[in-house]
C-alpha cells in the first residue's frame, strides 16, 4: 500500500497546529486545543507518516522549564495515534533561523493553491506546514 498521507504537528501546551498533506501537497490544517486537534487527526488514516516537533531544552532557554515538560507530554499523546511517527527537534528541521525569516521561507515553498487552503494563518500553523515540507524535502535554504 502506498502511503500518500503525511501529517505534521507543531505541538503546544494549550494549542497545537497540525497540517495534512496528500500526495505530497498541503491539503488542510487545524489549530486549537487538544479535542479539536484530535478530531482532525482521527480522520487521517493511522498508517500516515507523522512528524512531530519534539521540544528541546537549550542552555540559554528562556521561560518556564516546566513548559517543556508539559510540551513533551503533549507530544506523547499525539505520537500514539499513528503507526509511523518520527520526532524531530526544532534545529533538525529549521535550524536556528529567526521565526520571521523561516516563516517567509515556508510560505515561499508553498504553491498558490496550497496557500489558499490555509484556514489558519499563524506562526504555529506555518511551522506545522514547514515540518511537513521539510520532511518531503520541499524546503530549500533552510539553514
Buried (B, 14 or more C-beta within 10 A) or exposed (E): EEEEBBBBBBBBBEBBBBBBBEEEBBBBBBBBEBEBBBEBBEEBEEEBBBBBBBBEEEEEEEEEEEEBEBBBEBBEEBBEBBEEBBBBEBEBBBEEBEEEEBBEBBBEBBEEEBEEBBEBEEBBBBBBBBBBBBBBEBBEEBE
